[in-house]
Amino acid sequence: MTKRSKMSAGVLSAVVLLGVAGSAMAADTMAAAPTPVMKKAPAGEKMTLNGAVINRTGEGFTLRQLDRSEYQILLTDETTIKTQAKGVFRGRQPHDVSAIIRGLVLEVDGKGDEQGRVVANRLRFSEEDLHAAITAQIHAKPIEESANAAHERISSLDDWKELGLVSVYFPVSVSEISPEGKKALDDLAAKAPGASNYQVEITGHTDSTGNSKINDELSAKRAEAVVKYLTVTKNIPLRRIVLPMGYAATQGTADNSTEEGRAKNRRVDVRVLVNEGMVASAPGAGG
């Protein structure tokens, strides 16, 4: 058993979602919760923190503990992850930093830097915590979209702007990227290094033919193929990629009753997002 606290993933996910959904949630509950306080890590001090991810910041994430204190966590190429089970996708073991998503309960071992961030040496979380975070994120999205439609965003930290979007298309039952798909990814990847605080969102999809299990696996393989191409061939740091997801046939953008529509649905969508609010508010941000 590790040092990490015995915290309920459901409880911490609820804390996170209350913090980001704002006035769309119950007013009495929000009034009872103390205001989150951003803290600075003492330079050079080793720290172990337990909490939940409340957002991704391009180079890392914000961690909120149960006492509502928050720290900026910096990920590096040396950051390692320890989990209790295999990754979400077959062949991915152990998990990599792309699995760090909002709502994930984890433990961080690291050291404070000169800017008050915690430079993560090691992250720990369980497979159950990751699944809980994915589920919470899916259920929270309609609530958050409703809140955003009626109110301003709670914080500029959530102000992600789409820098670029490409869709890579695949033949039936294929997960290998075509030359045309690679060209589209090359063009998109060329935009990313120019952004000082970006992340890459990757989602895999299929048409509606075939059974759901096969489509789940195929959409995940397509997403993984794009992750591999961007990280290995285009040198996009893995810490910049948000957990790639396979959605099977659940998010079609065209009519599955026609061949043309099915061809458009066999795809991977890749978005480069820039958090302008975090760039503006981060100490010493630039470059």
Secondary structure, DSSP 4 states (H G I P E B T S, - for coil): --SS----HHHHHHHHHHHHHGGGS-HHHHHHSPPPEE--PPTT-EEEEEEEEEEE-SSEEEEE-TTSEEEEEE--TT-EEEESS--SSTT--S--GGG--TT-EEEEEEEE-TTS-EEEEEEEE-HHHHHHHHHHHHHHHHHHHHHHHHS--S-GGG-EEEEEEEEEE--TT--SPPHHHHHHHHHHHTTGGG-SSEEEEEEE---S-S-HHHHHHHHHHHHHHHHHIIIIIS---GGGB---EE-TTTT-SS-TTSHHHHHHHSEEEEEEEEEHHHHHHSTT---
